[in-house]
Amino acid sequence: MPTINQVEKNAQGDITGVRLDDGRILSITQAIEEAERGNIKGVFVGTAVNGQKYLRTRRGDDADDNLDSLSLM
């Protein structure tokens, strides 16, 4: 199962896309859909109070693997 190894961010610092270790590049929407299906290792989908879905690393995972800490694409 692939993991996220790089991210793409917009000017506000929001993650807009990800690169998986299998080479695929996904928009954040696609990544959320794949994570909901259980197809990306180490992340889950959360829902903000405004109803917007977002990706999070699993609790207890290494802080260095936090999505905001990953290198940029």
VEXPA-979666 format. One record per residue (C-alpha): x, y, z negated. Coordinates in steps of 0.05 Angstrom, whole numbers, plus 5000, padded with zeros to 4 digits. Each point is the difference from the previous one (the first is absolute). Layout:
! VEXPA-979666
XYZ...
***
This chain:
! VEXPA-979666
500050005000503050675020501750574952500450755011507250235008499350715027494850555000498050605042497750634965496550645023502250704981496149954934503749364980494149545011501749325029497049955070503249365025504349414980505149535031499649284979506149554994497549605059500950625044492750215006498350744992493050134972496150634986498050084928492949805019502449365033504649854941494150094951495849525043505649485001501250074925492549904987500549355038506049804957504850035060505350464969504049774940501150434939494450515010492650074984494650495020497550504950494250485006500550734977494250344965498250335066499249325031506350035043504049355002507549994990505749504994503549864934505749554981498249454951501050144927506349734972503750035066506750345002499550764998504850035059494749655042495050564988497350225068502250724988507149754986500749635067504150285056496650415055498949725070
***
